[in-house]
Amino acid sequence: MSDQPVALYRLGDQGPAVRSIRALLMATGDLARPANAATDLYDEQVVRAVRAFQQRRGLIVDGVLGPHTHIALDGAHWKLGDRMLSHTPGHMLQGDDVAELQERLLSLGFSPDRVDGIFGTNTEQAVRRFQGAVGLAVDGSVGPGTLRAFADLTRSVSGGSPHTLREQELVRRSGHRLLGRIVVLDPGHGGDDKGTLAHGLTESEVTLDLARRIEGRLSAIGVTVLFTRSATTSPDDLLRATMANQAGADIMLSLHCDSADQSEASGVATFFWGLDRFGAWSAVGEHLANLIQREIVSRTGLADCRAHPRGWQLLQRTQMPTVRIEAGYLTHEQDAARLAEPHFLDTLAEAIVIALQRMYLGEDDTNATGVLRLDDLSAYNAQQQTSTA
């Protein structure tokens, strides 16, 4: 990966780094080549190009080029075969060529776990299995020989995404009970990062309060709950994802409240890992996001802002299905007033816990949205425990 800017680049900035940014945007087709090829100004044209790229890649669309956007932009110009691919701990290669490699491995039955565009240990092991199966030297690197072997083979899977089928089957086989699961709760912001402050509320405090209410309900039915932060800490998204991965979590929920310059913006939205490229999509994450969305809307009456795929780092880097919940707008007077009420936070927590249980019920779930209660879950899990004892 190219050296990336460490600062934010925005409208009006100028210099060699901006010239590099413009070159990358031209390579992706988002920016037209100017008459003066030496242009090094971050002008309105660059802002529009960055926004277009961010929109296409599921990033926060603000026209500002920060580290996350630069990583995605740098990786977008690589095609499979442009460079040697291998796993380097501490400096993992990332880009569209890696995502294409992962998609090909999946289609041939050599699962790298998920398509995330990052050449990690799972992808290296999948490459090694492929190399061993076709009689190549097993070194985990993707060079000319391995690329030729890919070219000689046709897809062995058709009629659907192999990753989707595998992910859904893993959930189905894991059983119906929440008892024994590990759920990581990620209250947004924390420490000196307060998040949004509006209508007398602080986002980091609201999300931690909500997380503790979810924890109490999950713990009561035998779920192990872990937090990514305390009231005084604020790890970055990569560290939060690493914590969840190392814990072997079954599910991760990232809790936030939204904000907008327009005071009339309101409602709840959920987000899951998904990009319309190379099969980079969490089918289970999408299903859980939709379940949470419907349960919250049904039980609270918050405006339905729907579930959406996104390419955000936390969703990308977690190995388990992860859903980010934007539980109302702190900048909306009515949403904020409701988020200040303990009873409303209890209702949100119950909706989220019910949605988790419904995900594991799978085809056996015949319940209407908004009908199940926590007492039903406790009785169900106790019944399941007795039947399997």
Secondary structure, 3 states (H helix, E strand, C coil): CCCCCCCCECCCCECHHHHHHHHHHHHCCCCCCCCCCCCCECCHHHHHHHHHHHHHCCCCCCCCECHHHHHHHHHHCCCCCCCCECCCCCCCCECHHHHHHHHHHHHCCCCCCCCCCECCHHHHHHHHHHHHHCCCCCCCCECHHHHHHHHHCCCCCCCCCHHHHHHHHHHHHCCCCCCCCEEEEEECCECCECCCEECCEEHHHHHHHHHHHHHHHHHHCCCEEEECCCCCCCCCHHHHHHHHHHHCCCEEEEEEEECCCCCCCCCEEEEEEECCCCCCECHHHHHHHHHHHHHHHHHHCCCEEEEEEECCHHHHHCCCCEEEEEEEECCCHHHHHHHCCHHHHHHHHHHHHHHHHHHHHHHHCCCCCCCCCHHHHHHHHHHHHHHHC
